[in-house]
Amino acid sequence: MRRRDFIQAIVGLTAWPLADRAQTQPAEARRIGVLMGLAETDPFTIKYVQVLRAALEKLGWTDSQNVQFAYRYAAGDPGRARAYAKELVDMHPDLIVGHTTPVAAALSQTTRTIPVVFVSIADPVRDGFVSSMAHPGGNMTGFTNYEFSMGAKWLEILKEIAPSTARVSLMLNPDTGSYYVDYLQSVEAVALSRSVQATLAPVHNSNEIQSTIAALGRESGGGLIVLPSAPITAKIQLIIELAARYGVPAVYPFGSHAKEGGLVAYGVELNDLFRKAAAYVDRILKGEKPADLPVQAPTKYELIVNLKTAKSLGLTTPASLLARADEVIE
């Protein structure tokens, strides 16, 4: 095959719509780009996409009938998020759904005209995605999944399940923004009364994650709060395994992390956010403007306790915590 023919063939694979699908799609089919913050093979990514599509189908948007989807997966890499944001924008979709703050940032930098519904981000006002929560004012709107006051709640839960905790590190990836300062302030507001010293633990890669957790495990009284961000979530299985190896009690931001083996998790129920995002997608495709749809804060939270992990760490889970849990993993 000649070089020019080869290049044209590759370009054809990424064009939208694909030539063979275009023949079967009705002329009025709308086009939706979906840029997920985690890897394509991540089981929770798969679940979130399924929830989004199922919710859209209930609203009358069915793939291969009146809507087409194009998916990209950033796998916790801000650079990849920027590259895929450009790919999707160049396809000229009717709307893009963006998952995580790095993805929303990439889309914000790439387009100011294509409607964007973001899901699971930190602070859209401070990051410049919207003018205000009530009146976004541009091409972006969506759903946050962070309440910074939860920092205090995470520390309280950690002390409840691991009372000997005297030092706690807040694990974060600083490349995703300065939002972690708000969490630290929330933790520090209650740390003194709980006899706990709180510090930040910035990490960029697997080696830094291991050295941080190993250091916590070398002395008694070490605990870990895992902050929510795409690069951290992309390494969550490693974090869970290292916490178990070094005997470090840890609290996680999403229920799915406890289901994967984490000690305890308290956070937003993300499936609910994707269901709500589908409603915004529906409204925008029917003519409403993102500028007029308020950004919504989370309303549904879940507390999940993993008794198997607690036992392996030699912890006795108090009855008061079990009584409040939405789910207990035996």
Helices and strands as residue ranges (DSSP letters): H 3-14, H 19-22, E 30-36, H 43-58, E 67-73, H 78-90, E 95-99, H 101-110, E 116-121, E 140-144, H 150-161, E 167-172, G 174-176, H 180-191, G 192-194, E 197-202, H 206-218, E 222-226, H 230-233, H 236-245, E 250-252, H 255-259, E 264-268, H 270-285, G 290-292, E 301-306, H 307-312, H 319-324, E 327-329
